[in-house]
Amino acid sequence: MSDPGIEPSPPRSGQGGGGALTVLLILVGIVLLLPGLCSLAAIVILSAIDLKGVLSDPSLMLLWLVCIGVSIGGILLIRHAARRPS
């Protein structure tokens, strides 16, 4: 029989020290946002001056899509880091 005054400790989940990892994930996510922000700024600036149809260049559009895709990955990473239990 066990002593009624002592309660067993709850099992540990094994996720200790998550604060530093959360900060690191958020910082990496912010860095991943930068290419998308720069490409959006370039789209706005080039659409305002429209240098001889440069916006219709397929390789430039592909580059912008890749940059925006990287930024979406950064947003998802920040979202994942913010929802992690600490």
MOZIVEN-V821575 format. One line per field, one symbol per residue. burial: 1 if it has 9 or more other ideal C-beta (glycine too) atoms within 8 Angstrom, else 0. A space follows every 10 residues. Layout:
burial=???
//
This chain:
burial=0000000000 0000000100 1100110111 0111111111 0110010001 0001100001 1011001101 1111101101 100100
//
